[in-house]
Amino acid sequence: MYYDGGFSAGLPCITPHDTNWRVMTPKAVEHLLTQDARLLARRDAPVIDQELEEQRQAALDLFFQWQDGMREFQDLMPFCVILQRKVDLNRDLLRWERRHED
């Protein structure tokens, strides 16, 4: 499993005034959804973390809708901010584990 930072209860409301708000470009969002969050959901292969994968798929669906001109890019931000937090927290956790393996 992965560490979700306590966000498993749902997606909190994220606003541009949130101190954790991160401006994300379309390229950064695409990388997050197709690389980082995808790899995190599959970290314990062959088992896929269904909760994380469902969040990623929902965000990916919004991303495709944005590409088709059906949604605003800002509609993605609440999903992407949470997914990026989870990726960052797990990256930090893995670094910590490597440093403290002894």
Beta strands, then each sheet from edge to edge (+ up, - down):
end
